[in-house]
Each structure stands twice: as structure tokens, then as C-alpha cells.
Amino acid sequence: MSQVLLLKPLLLPALVTRGIPVDLVMDLIGTPSGNTPPVGVITYTVCGIIKCSFAEFVRWSWPFILSMAILLTLLALVPDLVLFLPNQLM
């Protein structure tokens, strides 16, 4: 939640002018931030539930975090990918 409060005022003008849905970007930004330290709420919760070490969780989660970063970059550079399906429905 805090990343939305901090980043939305900074990113909103740039996202709106490019025609990118703000909520999608906030979700894509919020997910990796919940996994990575220093916040890492998702990391510490999962490690506590399944009794794994922090290093093991990080080792297995990096491909997912990297794929989310690549997806976010791709969606920022080519906003038509985000809007393809809604445009087809209208």
C-alpha cells in the first residue's frame, strides 16, 4: 500500500499521457516490492509458513521478479500491448 501512496503521484502524469492503465502498473510495481528486502512482507510470510530459509526463497523467486521487471518495461515501452484486448472489445 505504501508504494502506491509514494509512487502514484510521481508516475501518474507520465502514465496518463502515454495511455497506460495506472492500476495495472501499480500492481506490477507492488508485487516485486513485496518480495524484495527491506520490506519483503511476502518473503518473510512464505518463509515462515513453509519453513524455508530466506536465501532459498530468494534463489527460487528471482526468475519471477525478473520476468515481472521485463514485463513492466515492455508494457511501459509499448502501451498498445496493454490496451490490445480492451480495444478489441470496444
Sequence and secondary structure as in RCSB ss.txt:
>XXXX:A:sequence
MSQVLLLKPLLLPALVTRGIPVDLVMDLIGTPSGNTPPVGVITYTVCGIIKCSFAEFVRWSWPFILSMAILLTLL
ALVPDLVLFLPNQLM
>XXXX:A:secstr
 HHHHHHHHHHHHHHHHHT  HHHHHHHHHHHHHHSTTT HHHHHHHHHHT  HHHHHHHHHHHHHHHHHHHHHH
HH THHHHHHHHHH 
